[in-house]
Amino acid sequence: MKIGVYGGTFDPPHLGHMAAARGAAERLGLDKLLLIPAGLPPHKALSGCSAPAEDRLRMTGIMADRLGLSIPVQVLSLETGREGKSYTSDTLRHVTAMYPEDELWLLMGTDMFLSFHRWHEPEVIAALAGLCVFGREAGDGPERFAAQRERLERDCNARVQVVNLPDLVEVSSTQVREALSQGGGRQWLDESVWGYILGHRLYGTQADLKHLTLEELRADSAAMVRAKRIPHIRGTEETAAHLARLWGADELLARQAAILHDCTKYFDLQQQLSTCEKYGILLDETEKTTLPLLHAKSASGIARTVFGMPEAVCQAICWHTTGRADMTLLEKILYIADYAEPNRRYAWAEELRQLIETDLDAAVLRGLEITIEHTAATGGKLHPRTVEARDWLLAHRKEA
Ligand code: ATP
């Protein structure tokens, strides 16, 4: 197996890192990529506005997921967890012990490559891994690396491969940190990494979480979920906004509810329960033990307490999984937008997409029936509130 090892301070990880990781993985034909945020890099004094190692690890985790590579990408905390200075030679010894049969390639940009001979134990590094070097600026062609390449091949017996990045992004973390502290920087960051930075007020950012713009709220919520869920959240938002315009609800509230409705989807049972406790969300016995029901409750707590959302939004999020008797218009809109958004590929989704245009209550009723049938078919636990919601609509809804 060919394994890429990409280390850096990742303070924060930016689009340049992502382009480099993607380009190197493709050009080297990697089978696996390891991302290793540095602890205390010997060659770089961490500046005053650096992020704590824990945050850099999490942001690197977000980057790993957002790379969208078909090979496994893993973040290792080898260096951030180590006391004192972290040397690449020690890290590579560790990685070699983990993968004794595999071929390692150390990924690095121009600056790292040109100073490589001054690193601690360069010959050990060169013996344990091939060196994959890529440019950071448009002028960094193979001629920029030629002399150093010759020197390292001669003195360290290094194997060097120069990779031409197809999507070079000329930026450094230093530039990004400076821009962030002055209210900019967004254009050099993946949306979710930016959202994480705002949410944790890193690098001197001053976002007031209770007054975020929709763009900021989208990014913050995206930082909490995996990449594969984001199209569904976007689809739900656009469908909810469309329904708000069509059926006379507040479009802003519909968007806010949709953006946050699944933000805790990847919390495990323990995180769900502790979040609900922290934000004073009461749970009944069924909810306490049914993971798929809990994200609606925990997300409503976060919407209210962390993001200061209006109560109508929090309620829509709270009931979006089970529904309830006598739902408000906004609650119905989020409930059915979640089912009918364009990324839903189930056979019944098309039926719902047609119904929402002509009869919202009929669509919600059909959604509730589908939940009841599906839960019975898969042996899941059905919350009685869903049956109450269906029965209420059956008794009260006016035929369109
Ligand atoms: P700082 O500005 O804080 O020094 P940086 O942007 O150089 O940070 P690091 O995390 O130190 O980022 O870099 C990790 C690795 O990624 C290094 O090998 C570096 O050469 C490479 N790299 C950084 N930015 C780019 C970029 N824009 N394009 C290609 N490679 C990059």
Boltz pocket constraint, residues with backbone or C-beta under 6 A from the ligand:
constraints:
  - pocket:
      binder: B
      contacts: [[A, 7], [A, 8], [A, 9], [A, 10], [A, 11], [A, 12], [A, 15], [A, 16], [A, 17], [A, 20], [A, 107], [A, 108], [A, 109], [A, 110], [A, 111], [A, 112], [A, 134], [A, 135], [A, 136], [A, 169], [A, 170], [A, 171], [A, 172], [A, 173], [A, 174], [A, 175]]
      max_distance: 6.0
